[in-house]
Amino acid sequence: MKFISNELPRIYGEALERLPDKIVDDLFEKILNNCKDLDEVKTDPRVLNAIDNALESMKNIKKKFLEGSKTRIYEPSA
């Protein structure tokens, strides 16, 4: 739970600085959505909630990053 809530969004933000945002978005979204399909996750509302919150957090991270990043290697996708 801590990893999903804290570490994953942090890693996502770091990945945005190093990789094209479309690749980062696709990767993290697929990972989290695949996790939501696992039986162990489907039956645990706390984990489902943590995943949904992480997805929302990543949207906010990307918005802030694209607005103010000076360290981005790649230009954002159109």
Sequence and secondary structure as in RCSB ss.txt:
>XXXX:A:sequence
MKFISNELPRIYGEALERLPDKIVDDLFEKILNNCKDLDEVKTDPRVLNAIDNALESMKNIKKKFLEGSKTRIYE
PSA
>XXXX:A:secstr
 HIIIIIHHHHHHHHHHHS HHHHHHHHHHHHHHHHTSHHHHT HHHHHHHHHHHHHHHHHHHHHHHH S  SS 
   
